Amino acid sequence: MLDRHGLRPLTGGFQNHVYAWDDPEHGPICLKLYIKGNHRRRVEHEWAALPLFAEHEVSDVARPLW
């Protein structure tokens, strides 16, 4: 089923699911899907960090997709 959507499983997601996806416009993208029951504050903190790193042009750091 993942192949149908162009997703390839990656390792290193700890308790979450991580996939690679090739965006036709932007190239390879890493998607991190949080499993149900994960700590909501952790998700909020990780998301808050992404735009902050992007704003300060930190290289080699994930960028928020949506």
PDB file of N, H, CA, C and O in Angstrom:
ATOM      1  N   MET A   1       0.819  -1.201   0.000  1.00  0.00           N
ATOM      2  CA  MET A   1       0.000   0.000   0.000  1.00  0.00           C
ATOM      3  C   MET A   1       0.865   1.270   0.000  1.00  0.00           C
ATOM      4  O   MET A   1       0.519   2.249  -0.661  1.00  0.00           O
ATOM      5  N   LEU A   2       1.974   1.262   0.726  1.00  0.00           N
ATOM      6  H   LEU A   2       2.255   0.466   1.262  1.00  0.00           H
ATOM      7  CA  LEU A   2       2.839   2.435   0.768  1.00  0.00           C
ATOM      8  C   LEU A   2       3.418   2.729  -0.607  1.00  0.00           C
ATOM      9  O   LEU A   2       3.530   3.888  -1.006  1.00  0.00           O
ATOM     10  N   ASP A   3       3.787   1.670  -1.334  1.00  0.00           N
ATOM     11  H   ASP A   3       3.696   0.728  -1.010  1.00  0.00           H
ATOM     12  CA  ASP A   3       4.357   1.848  -2.675  1.00  0.00           C
ATOM     13  C   ASP A   3       3.399   2.605  -3.584  1.00  0.00           C
ATOM     14  O   ASP A   3       3.828   3.405  -4.416  1.00  0.00           O
ATOM     15  N   ARG A   4       2.133   2.359  -3.430  1.00  0.00           N
ATOM     16  H   ARG A   4       1.785   1.710  -2.754  1.00  0.00           H
ATOM     17  CA  ARG A   4       1.120   3.015  -4.270  1.00  0.00           C
ATOM     18  C   ARG A   4       1.156   4.531  -4.102  1.00  0.00           C
ATOM     19  O   ARG A   4       0.819   5.270  -5.027  1.00  0.00           O
ATOM     20  N   HIS A   5       1.562   4.989  -2.929  1.00  0.00           N
ATOM     21  H   HIS A   5       1.835   4.389  -2.177  1.00  0.00           H
ATOM     22  CA  HIS A   5       1.644   6.424  -2.651  1.00  0.00           C
ATOM     23  C   HIS A   5       3.069   6.955  -2.772  1.00  0.00           C
ATOM     24  O   HIS A   5       3.324   8.127  -2.495  1.00  0.00           O
ATOM     25  N   GLY A   6       3.992   6.098  -3.182  1.00  0.00           N
ATOM     26  H   GLY A   6       3.786   5.146  -3.407  1.00  0.00           H
ATOM     27  CA  GLY A   6       5.380   6.528  -3.355  1.00  0.00           C
ATOM     28  C   GLY A   6       6.151   6.684  -2.062  1.00  0.00           C
ATOM     29  O   GLY A   6       7.161   7.387  -2.032  1.00  0.00           O
ATOM     30  N   LEU A   7       5.699   6.043  -0.989  1.00  0.00           N
ATOM     31  H   LEU A   7       4.878   5.472  -1.014  1.00  0.00           H
ATOM     32  CA  LEU A   7       6.362   6.144   0.311  1.00  0.00           C
ATOM     33  C   LEU A   7       7.298   4.967   0.533  1.00  0.00           C
ATOM     34  O   LEU A   7       6.959   3.819   0.243  1.00  0.00           O
ATOM     35  N   ARG A   8       8.480   5.271   1.051  1.00  0.00           N
ATOM     36  H   ARG A   8       8.756   6.203   1.286  1.00  0.00           H
ATOM     37  CA  ARG A   8       9.453   4.236   1.400  1.00  0.00           C
ATOM     38  C   ARG A   8       9.760   4.359   2.891  1.00  0.00           C
ATOM     39  O   ARG A   8      10.135   5.439   3.347  1.00  0.00           O
ATOM     40  N   PRO A   9       9.612   3.283   3.661  1.00  0.00           N
ATOM     41  CA  PRO A   9       9.896   3.353   5.096  1.00  0.00           C
ATOM     42  C   PRO A   9      11.362   3.672   5.362  1.00  0.00           C
ATOM     43  O   PRO A   9      12.251   3.188   4.662  1.00  0.00           O
ATOM     44  N   LEU A  10      11.602   4.492   6.379  1.00  0.00           N
ATOM     45  H   LEU A  10      10.879   4.886   6.947  1.00  0.00           H
ATOM     46  CA  LEU A  10      12.949   4.834   6.834  1.00  0.00           C
ATOM     47  C   LEU A  10      13.113   4.355   8.271  1.00  0.00           C
ATOM     48  O   LEU A  10      12.129   4.152   8.982  1.00  0.00           O
ATOM     49  N   THR A  11      14.346   4.180   8.689  1.00  0.00           N
ATOM     50  H   THR A  11      15.145   4.345   8.112  1.00  0.00           H
ATOM     51  CA  THR A  11      14.615   3.817  10.079  1.00  0.00           C
ATOM     52  C   THR A  11      14.873   5.083  10.890  1.00  0.00           C
ATOM     53  O   THR A  11      15.066   6.160  10.326  1.00  0.00           O
ATOM     54  N   GLY A  12      14.876   4.951  12.193  1.00  0.00           N
ATOM     55  H   GLY A  12      14.720   4.076  12.652  1.00  0.00           H
ATOM     56  CA  GLY A  12      15.235   6.065  13.061  1.00  0.00           C
ATOM     57  C   GLY A  12      14.071   6.887  13.560  1.00  0.00           C
ATOM     58  O   GLY A  12      14.283   7.973  14.099  1.00  0.00           O
ATOM     59  N   GLY A  13      12.850   6.413  13.403  1.00  0.00           N
ATOM     60  H   GLY A  13      12.678   5.530  12.965  1.00  0.00           H
ATOM     61  CA  GLY A  13      11.695   7.175  13.850  1.00  0.00           C
ATOM     62  C   GLY A  13      11.333   6.944  15.301  1.00  0.00           C
ATOM     63  O   GLY A  13      10.355   7.499  15.803  1.00  0.00           O
ATOM     64  N   PHE A  14      12.124   6.123  15.975  1.00  0.00           N
ATOM     65  H   PHE A  14      12.918   5.673  15.568  1.00  0.00           H
ATOM     66  CA  PHE A  14      11.839   5.753  17.364  1.00  0.00           C
ATOM     67  C   PHE A  14      10.417   5.213  17.461  1.00  0.00           C
ATOM     68  O   PHE A  14      10.135   4.168  16.875  1.00  0.00           O
ATOM     69  N   GLN A  15       9.527   5.863  18.158  1.00  0.00           N
ATOM     70  H   GLN A  15       9.756   6.712  18.633  1.00  0.00           H
ATOM     71  CA  GLN A  15       8.165   5.360  18.317  1.00  0.00           C
ATOM     72  C   GLN A  15       7.227   5.864  17.229  1.00  0.00           C
ATOM     73  O   GLN A  15       6.024   5.614  17.295  1.00  0.00           O
ATOM     74  N   ASN A  16       7.744   6.556  16.247  1.00  0.00           N
ATOM     75  H   ASN A  16       8.721   6.759  16.193  1.00  0.00           H
ATOM     76  CA  ASN A  16       6.923   7.128  15.187  1.00  0.00           C
ATOM     77  C   ASN A  16       7.242   6.437  13.867  1.00  0.00           C
ATOM     78  O   ASN A  16       8.161   5.621  13.797  1.00  0.00           O
ATOM     79  N   HIS A  17       6.493   6.760  12.832  1.00  0.00           N
ATOM     80  H   HIS A  17       5.746   7.423  12.889  1.00  0.00           H
ATOM     81  CA  HIS A  17       6.716   6.197  11.511  1.00  0.00           C
ATOM     82  C   HIS A  17       7.351   7.276  10.637  1.00  0.00           C
ATOM     83  O   HIS A  17       6.871   8.409  10.595  1.00  0.00           O
ATOM     84  N   VAL A  18       8.428   6.923   9.941  1.00  0.00           N
ATOM     85  H   VAL A  18       8.817   6.003   9.975  1.00  0.00           H
ATOM     86  CA  VAL A  18       9.149   7.873   9.095  1.00  0.00           C
ATOM     87  C   VAL A  18       9.248   7.283   7.691  1.00  0.00           C
ATOM     88  O   VAL A  18       9.592   6.115   7.507  1.00  0.00           O
ATOM     89  N   TYR A  19       8.931   8.136   6.696  1.00  0.00           N
ATOM     90  H   TYR A  19       8.651   9.084   6.845  1.00  0.00           H
ATOM     91  CA  TYR A  19       8.928   7.680   5.307  1.00  0.00           C
ATOM     92  C   TYR A  19       9.648   8.687   4.421  1.00  0.00           C
ATOM     93  O   TYR A  19       9.690   9.880   4.720  1.00  0.00           O
ATOM     94  N   ALA A  20      10.213   8.187   3.324  1.00  0.00           N
ATOM     95  H   ALA A  20      10.179   7.218   3.080  1.00  0.00           H
ATOM     96  CA  ALA A  20      10.770   9.035   2.281  1.00  0.00           C
ATOM     97  C   ALA A  20       9.738   9.134   1.170  1.00  0.00           C
ATOM     98  O   ALA A  20       9.067   8.152   0.852  1.00  0.00           O
ATOM     99  N   TRP A  21       9.611  10.303   0.583  1.00  0.00           N
ATOM    100  H   TRP A  21      10.157  11.101   0.841  1.00  0.00           H
ATOM    101  CA  TRP A  21       8.688  10.543  -0.521  1.00  0.00           C
ATOM    102  C   TRP A  21       9.355  11.489  -1.504  1.00  0.00           C
ATOM    103  O   TRP A  21       9.948  12.487  -1.095  1.00  0.00           O
ATOM    104  N   ASP A  22       9.269  11.192  -2.780  1.00  0.00           N
ATOM    105  H   ASP A  22       8.788  10.381  -3.112  1.00  0.00           H
ATOM    106  CA  ASP A  22       9.862  12.044  -3.807  1.00  0.00           C
ATOM    107  C   ASP A  22       8.818  13.005  -4.342  1.00  0.00           C
ATOM    108  O   ASP A  22       7.968  12.630  -5.149  1.00  0.00           O
ATOM    109  N   ASP A  23       8.890  14.249  -3.887  1.00  0.00           N
ATOM    110  H   ASP A  23       9.581  14.553  -3.231  1.00  0.00           H
ATOM    111  CA  ASP A  23       7.990  15.303  -4.355  1.00  0.00           C
ATOM    112  C   ASP A  23       8.451  15.723  -5.755  1.00  0.00           C
ATOM    113  O   ASP A  23       9.617  16.074  -5.934  1.00  0.00           O
ATOM    114  N   PRO A  24       7.557  15.692  -6.745  1.00  0.00           N
ATOM    115  CA  PRO A  24       7.950  16.051  -8.109  1.00  0.00           C
ATOM    116  C   PRO A  24       8.513  17.471  -8.229  1.00  0.00           C
ATOM    117  O   PRO A  24       9.328  17.733  -9.113  1.00  0.00           O
ATOM    118  N   GLU A  25       8.094  18.384  -7.361  1.00  0.00           N
ATOM    119  H   GLU A  25       7.431  18.171  -6.643  1.00  0.00           H
ATOM    120  CA  GLU A  25       8.538  19.776  -7.441  1.00  0.00           C
ATOM    121  C   GLU A  25       9.750  20.076  -6.561  1.00  0.00           C
ATOM    122  O   GLU A  25      10.568  20.929  -6.906  1.00  0.00           O
ATOM    123  N   HIS A  26       9.871  19.386  -5.432  1.00  0.00           N
ATOM    124  H   HIS A  26       9.207  18.693  -5.152  1.00  0.00           H
ATOM    125  CA  HIS A  26      10.913  19.728  -4.452  1.00  0.00           C
ATOM    126  C   HIS A  26      11.946  18.626  -4.218  1.00  0.00           C
ATOM    127  O   HIS A  26      12.904  18.839  -3.474  1.00  0.00           O
ATOM    128  N   GLY A  27      11.781  17.483  -4.817  1.00  0.00           N
ATOM    129  H   GLY A  27      11.003  17.310  -5.421  1.00  0.00           H
ATOM    130  CA  GLY A  27      12.720  16.383  -4.615  1.00  0.00           C
ATOM    131  C   GLY A  27      12.381  15.563  -3.388  1.00  0.00           C
ATOM    132  O   GLY A  27      11.230  15.558  -2.952  1.00  0.00           O
ATOM    133  N   PRO A  28      13.365  14.861  -2.815  1.00  0.00           N
ATOM    134  CA  PRO A  28      13.091  13.956  -1.698  1.00  0.00           C
ATOM    135  C   PRO A  28      12.651  14.694  -0.438  1.00  0.00           C
ATOM    136  O   PRO A  28      13.182  15.744  -0.078  1.00  0.00           O
ATOM    137  N   ILE A  29      11.665  14.102   0.208  1.00  0.00           N
ATOM    138  H   ILE A  29      11.233  13.249  -0.084  1.00  0.00           H
ATOM    139  CA  ILE A  29      11.087  14.671   1.432  1.00  0.00           C
ATOM    140  C   ILE A  29      10.964  13.557   2.460  1.00  0.00           C
ATOM    141  O   ILE A  29      10.651  12.416   2.118  1.00  0.00           O
ATOM    142  N   CYS A  30      11.210  13.890   3.713  1.00  0.00           N
ATOM    143  H   CYS A  30      11.465  14.816   3.991  1.00  0.00           H
ATOM    144  CA  CYS A  30      11.036  12.953   4.820  1.00  0.00           C
ATOM    145  C   CYS A  30       9.734  13.313   5.538  1.00  0.00           C
ATOM    146  O   CYS A  30       9.538  14.456   5.951  1.00  0.00           O
ATOM    147  N   LEU A  31       8.858  12.335   5.680  1.00  0.00           N
ATOM    148  H   LEU A  31       9.017  11.406   5.345  1.00  0.00           H
ATOM    149  CA  LEU A  31       7.591  12.536   6.393  1.00  0.00           C
ATOM    150  C   LEU A  31       7.647  11.788   7.717  1.00  0.00           C
ATOM    151  O   LEU A  31       7.977  10.602   7.747  1.00  0.00           O
ATOM    152  N   LYS A  32       7.331  12.463   8.798  1.00  0.00           N
ATOM    153  H   LYS A  32       7.062  13.426   8.774  1.00  0.00           H
ATOM    154  CA  LYS A  32       7.298  11.837  10.115  1.00  0.00           C
ATOM    155  C   LYS A  32       5.856  11.829  10.591  1.00  0.00           C
ATOM    156  O   LYS A  32       5.238  12.882  10.745  1.00  0.00           O
ATOM    157  N   LEU A  33       5.326  10.641  10.823  1.00  0.00           N
ATOM    158  H   LEU A  33       5.829   9.786  10.698  1.00  0.00           H
ATOM    159  CA  LEU A  33       3.958  10.483  11.282  1.00  0.00           C
ATOM    160  C   LEU A  33       3.980  10.016  12.732  1.00  0.00           C
ATOM    161  O   LEU A  33       4.553   8.975  13.053  1.00  0.00           O
ATOM    162  N   TYR A  34       3.360  10.787  13.588  1.00  0.00           N
ATOM    163  H   TYR A  34       2.894  11.633  13.327  1.00  0.00           H
ATOM    164  CA  TYR A  34       3.329  10.459  15.006  1.00  0.00           C
ATOM    165  C   TYR A  34       2.244   9.431  15.275  1.00  0.00           C
ATOM    166  O   TYR A  34       1.128   9.535  14.765  1.00  0.00           O
ATOM    167  N   ILE A  35       2.587   8.441  16.083  1.00  0.00           N
ATOM    168  H   ILE A  35       3.493   8.356  16.497  1.00  0.00           H
ATOM    169  CA  ILE A  35       1.605   7.423  16.408  1.00  0.00           C
ATOM    170  C   ILE A  35       0.630   7.963  17.451  1.00  0.00           C
ATOM    171  O   ILE A  35       0.954   8.865  18.223  1.00  0.00           O
ATOM    172  N   LYS A  36      -0.552   7.395  17.452  1.00  0.00           N
ATOM    173  H   LYS A  36      -0.815   6.662  16.825  1.00  0.00           H
ATOM    174  CA  LYS A  36      -1.575   7.807  18.413  1.00  0.00           C
ATOM    175  C   LYS A  36      -1.070   7.534  19.833  1.00  0.00           C
ATOM    176  O   LYS A  36      -0.454   6.503  20.101  1.00  0.00           O
ATOM    177  N   GLY A  37      -1.337   8.451  20.706  1.00  0.00           N
ATOM    178  H   GLY A  37      -1.838   9.289  20.488  1.00  0.00           H
ATOM    179  CA  GLY A  37      -0.933   8.292  22.091  1.00  0.00           C
ATOM    180  C   GLY A  37       0.413   8.920  22.408  1.00  0.00           C
ATOM    181  O   GLY A  37       0.843   8.926  23.561  1.00  0.00           O
ATOM    182  N   ASN A  38       1.078   9.449  21.389  1.00  0.00           N
ATOM    183  H   ASN A  38       0.728   9.445  20.452  1.00  0.00           H
ATOM    184  CA  ASN A  38       2.344  10.119  21.627  1.00  0.00           C
ATOM    185  C   ASN A  38       2.090  11.391  22.430  1.00  0.00           C
ATOM    186  O   ASN A  38       0.985  11.934  22.396  1.00  0.00           O
ATOM    187  N   HIS A  39       3.069  11.856  23.130  1.00  0.00           N
ATOM    188  H   HIS A  39       3.967  11.416  23.157  1.00  0.00           H
ATOM    189  CA  HIS A  39       2.887  13.058  23.941  1.00  0.00           C
ATOM    190  C   HIS A  39       2.651  14.270  23.048  1.00  0.00           C
ATOM    191  O   HIS A  39       3.494  14.615  22.220  1.00  0.00           O
ATOM    192  N   ARG A  40       1.521  14.901  23.220  1.00  0.00           N
ATOM    193  H   ARG A  40       0.836  14.620  23.892  1.00  0.00           H
ATOM    194  CA  ARG A  40       1.147  16.037  22.380  1.00  0.00           C
ATOM    195  C   ARG A  40       2.153  17.184  22.493  1.00  0.00           C
ATOM    196  O   ARG A  40       2.451  17.844  21.497  1.00  0.00           O
ATOM    197  N   ARG A  41       2.670  17.424  23.679  1.00  0.00           N
ATOM    198  H   ARG A  41       2.428  16.888  24.488  1.00  0.00           H
ATOM    199  CA  ARG A  41       3.627  18.532  23.864  1.00  0.00           C
ATOM    200  C   ARG A  41       4.895  18.294  23.042  1.00  0.00           C
ATOM    201  O   ARG A  41       5.474  19.240  22.509  1.00  0.00           O
ATOM    202  N   ARG A  42       5.326  17.038  22.938  1.00  0.00           N
ATOM    203  H   ARG A  42       4.855  16.270  23.371  1.00  0.00           H
ATOM    204  CA  ARG A  42       6.517  16.737  22.150  1.00  0.00           C
ATOM    205  C   ARG A  42       6.287  17.082  20.688  1.00  0.00           C
ATOM    206  O   ARG A  42       7.158  17.658  20.036  1.00  0.00           O
ATOM    207  N   VAL A  43       5.145  16.738  20.185  1.00  0.00           N
ATOM    208  H   VAL A  43       4.437  16.269  20.714  1.00  0.00           H
ATOM    209  CA  VAL A  43       4.798  17.050  18.794  1.00  0.00           C
ATOM    210  C   VAL A  43       4.803  18.562  18.596  1.00  0.00           C
ATOM    211  O   VAL A  43       5.356  19.054  17.612  1.00  0.00           O
ATOM    212  N   GLU A  44       4.199  19.298  19.512  1.00  0.00           N
ATOM    213  H   GLU A  44       3.751  18.899  20.311  1.00  0.00           H
ATOM    214  CA  GLU A  44       4.158  20.756  19.420  1.00  0.00           C
ATOM    215  C   GLU A  44       5.559  21.359  19.468  1.00  0.00           C
ATOM    216  O   GLU A  44       5.852  22.301  18.731  1.00  0.00           O
ATOM    217  N   HIS A  45       6.422  20.828  20.326  1.00  0.00           N
ATOM    218  H   HIS A  45       6.184  20.064  20.925  1.00  0.00           H
ATOM    219  CA  HIS A  45       7.788  21.354  20.444  1.00  0.00           C
ATOM    220  C   HIS A  45       8.598  21.073  19.187  1.00  0.00           C
ATOM    221  O   HIS A  45       9.332  21.941  18.714  1.00  0.00           O
ATOM    222  N   GLU A  46       8.469  19.858  18.639  1.00  0.00           N
ATOM    223  H   GLU A  46       7.872  19.153  19.023  1.00  0.00           H
ATOM    224  CA  GLU A  46       9.197  19.541  17.419  1.00  0.00           C
ATOM    225  C   GLU A  46       8.730  20.433  16.268  1.00  0.00           C
ATOM    226  O   GLU A  46       9.546  20.927  15.490  1.00  0.00           O
ATOM    227  N   TRP A  47       7.414  20.638  16.163  1.00  0.00           N
ATOM    228  H   TRP A  47       6.751  20.237  16.795  1.00  0.00           H
ATOM    229  CA  TRP A  47       6.891  21.491  15.086  1.00  0.00           C
ATOM    230  C   TRP A  47       7.371  22.935  15.262  1.00  0.00           C
ATOM    231  O   TRP A  47       7.749  23.578  14.282  1.00  0.00           O
ATOM    232  N   ALA A  48       7.363  23.448  16.477  1.00  0.00           N
ATOM    233  H   ALA A  48       7.056  22.926  17.273  1.00  0.00           H
ATOM    234  CA  ALA A  48       7.787  24.829  16.723  1.00  0.00           C
ATOM    235  C   ALA A  48       9.252  25.031  16.348  1.00  0.00           C
ATOM    236  O   ALA A  48       9.635  26.118  15.915  1.00  0.00           O
ATOM    237  N   ALA A  49      10.066  24.005  16.508  1.00  0.00           N
ATOM    238  H   ALA A  49       9.755  23.122  16.859  1.00  0.00           H
ATOM    239  CA  ALA A  49      11.485  24.122  16.187  1.00  0.00           C
ATOM    240  C   ALA A  49      11.727  24.233  14.682  1.00  0.00           C
ATOM    241  O   ALA A  49      12.641  24.942  14.261  1.00  0.00           O
ATOM    242  N   LEU A  50      10.933  23.554  13.870  1.00  0.00           N
ATOM    243  H   LEU A  50      10.190  22.978  14.212  1.00  0.00           H
ATOM    244  CA  LEU A  50      11.169  23.540  12.424  1.00  0.00           C
ATOM    245  C   LEU A  50      11.116  24.928  11.789  1.00  0.00           C
ATOM    246  O   LEU A  50      12.060  25.293  11.087  1.00  0.00           O
ATOM    247  N   PRO A  51      10.059  25.724  11.998  1.00  0.00           N
ATOM    248  CA  PRO A  51      10.057  27.066  11.413  1.00  0.00           C
ATOM    249  C   PRO A  51      11.159  27.965  11.982  1.00  0.00           C
ATOM    250  O   PRO A  51      11.682  28.832  11.281  1.00  0.00           O
ATOM    251  N   LEU A  52      11.504  27.757  13.239  1.00  0.00           N
ATOM    252  H   LEU A  52      11.079  27.053  13.808  1.00  0.00           H
ATOM    253  CA  LEU A  52      12.563  28.555  13.860  1.00  0.00           C
ATOM    254  C   LEU A  52      13.908  28.289  13.165  1.00  0.00           C
ATOM    255  O   LEU A  52      14.639  29.227  12.847  1.00  0.00           O
ATOM    256  N   PHE A  53      14.228  27.024  12.935  1.00  0.00           N
ATOM    257  H   PHE A  53      13.634  26.262  13.193  1.00  0.00           H
ATOM    258  CA  PHE A  53      15.460  26.685  12.220  1.00  0.00           C
ATOM    259  C   PHE A  53      15.434  27.236  10.802  1.00  0.00           C
ATOM    260  O   PHE A  53      16.438  27.764  10.324  1.00  0.00           O
ATOM    261  N   ALA A  54      14.303  27.120  10.130  1.00  0.00           N
ATOM    262  H   ALA A  54      13.487  26.692  10.518  1.00  0.00           H
ATOM    263  CA  ALA A  54      14.189  27.623   8.755  1.00  0.00           C
ATOM    264  C   ALA A  54      14.379  29.140   8.721  1.00  0.00           C
ATOM    265  O   ALA A  54      15.047  29.665   7.829  1.00  0.00           O
ATOM    266  N   GLU A  55      13.798  29.837   9.683  1.00  0.00           N
ATOM    267  H   GLU A  55      13.255  29.411  10.407  1.00  0.00           H
ATOM    268  CA  GLU A  55      13.905  31.291   9.753  1.00  0.00           C
ATOM    269  C   GLU A  55      15.363  31.733   9.897  1.00  0.00           C
ATOM    270  O   GLU A  55      15.775  32.745   9.331  1.00  0.00           O
ATOM    271  N   HIS A  56      16.128  30.966  10.655  1.00  0.00           N
ATOM    272  H   HIS A  56      15.793  30.143  11.115  1.00  0.00           H
ATOM    273  CA  HIS A  56      17.529  31.305  10.892  1.00  0.00           C
ATOM    274  C   HIS A  56      18.470  30.615   9.899  1.00  0.00           C
ATOM    275  O   HIS A  56      19.690  30.629  10.067  1.00  0.00           O
ATOM    276  N   GLU A  57      17.882  30.016   8.869  1.00  0.00           N
ATOM    277  H   GLU A  57      16.891  30.004   8.733  1.00  0.00           H
ATOM    278  CA  GLU A  57      18.625  29.373   7.784  1.00  0.00           C
ATOM    279  C   GLU A  57      19.659  28.372   8.282  1.00  0.00           C
ATOM    280  O   GLU A  57      20.784  28.326   7.785  1.00  0.00           O
ATOM    281  N   VAL A  58      19.266  27.571   9.268  1.00  0.00           N
ATOM    282  H   VAL A  58      18.352  27.608   9.672  1.00  0.00           H
ATOM    283  CA  VAL A  58      20.130  26.505   9.758  1.00  0.00           C
ATOM    284  C   VAL A  58      20.145  25.417   8.687  1.00  0.00           C
ATOM    285  O   VAL A  58      19.089  24.936   8.275  1.00  0.00           O
ATOM    286  N   SER A  59      21.342  25.027   8.236  1.00  0.00           N
ATOM    287  H   SER A  59      22.199  25.417   8.571  1.00  0.00           H
ATOM    288  CA  SER A  59      21.435  24.040   7.170  1.00  0.00           C
ATOM    289  C   SER A  59      21.340  22.621   7.735  1.00  0.00           C
ATOM    290  O   SER A  59      21.551  22.388   8.925  1.00  0.00           O
ATOM    291  N   ASP A  60      21.023  21.702   6.858  1.00  0.00           N
ATOM    292  H   ASP A  60      20.851  21.892   5.891  1.00  0.00           H
ATOM    293  CA  ASP A  60      20.926  20.280   7.193  1.00  0.00           C
ATOM    294  C   ASP A  60      19.913  19.978   8.297  1.00  0.00           C
ATOM    295  O   ASP A  60      20.093  19.043   9.078  1.00  0.00           O
ATOM    296  N   VAL A  61      18.862  20.765   8.353  1.00  0.00           N
ATOM    297  H   VAL A  61      18.716  21.524   7.719  1.00  0.00           H
ATOM    298  CA  VAL A  61      17.792  20.551   9.316  1.00  0.00           C
ATOM    299  C   VAL A  61      16.500  20.437   8.539  1.00  0.00           C
ATOM    300  O   VAL A  61      16.309  21.113   7.528  1.00  0.00           O
ATOM    301  N   ALA A  62      15.628  19.593   9.006  1.00  0.00           N
ATOM    302  H   ALA A  62      15.783  19.044   9.827  1.00  0.00           H
ATOM    303  CA  ALA A  62      14.335  19.417   8.334  1.00  0.00           C
ATOM    304  C   ALA A  62      13.580  20.728   8.241  1.00  0.00           C
ATOM    305  O   ALA A  62      13.682  21.567   9.136  1.00  0.00           O
ATOM    306  N   ARG A  63      12.835  20.911   7.185  1.00  0.00           N
ATOM    307  H   ARG A  63      12.753  20.230   6.458  1.00  0.00           H
ATOM    308  CA  ARG A  63      12.007  22.100   6.979  1.00  0.00           C
ATOM    309  C   ARG A  63      10.539  21.690   7.064  1.00  0.00           C
ATOM    310  O   ARG A  63      10.184  20.599   6.617  1.00  0.00           O
ATOM    311  N   PRO A  64       9.692  22.524   7.620  1.00  0.00           N
ATOM    312  CA  PRO A  64       8.265  22.171   7.691  1.00  0.00           C
ATOM    313  C   PRO A  64       7.669  22.121   6.291  1.00  0.00           C
ATOM    314  O   PRO A  64       7.947  22.989   5.463  1.00  0.00           O
ATOM    315  N   LEU A  65       6.863  21.122   6.030  1.00  0.00           N
ATOM    316  H   LEU A  65       6.637  20.417   6.702  1.00  0.00           H
ATOM    317  CA  LEU A  65       6.225  20.964   4.722  1.00  0.00           C
ATOM    318  C   LEU A  65       4.899  21.708   4.690  1.00  0.00           C
ATOM    319  O   LEU A  65       4.644  22.487   3.771  1.00  0.00           O
ATOM    320  N   TRP A  66       4.055  21.473   5.686  1.00  0.00           N
ATOM    321  H   TRP A  66       4.262  20.840   6.432  1.00  0.00           H
ATOM    322  CA  TRP A  66       2.758  22.148   5.753  1.00  0.00           C
ATOM    323  C   TRP A  66       2.608  22.795   7.112  1.00  0.00           C
ATOM    324  O   TRP A  66       1.585  23.421   7.388  1.00  0.00           O
TER     325      TRP A  66
END
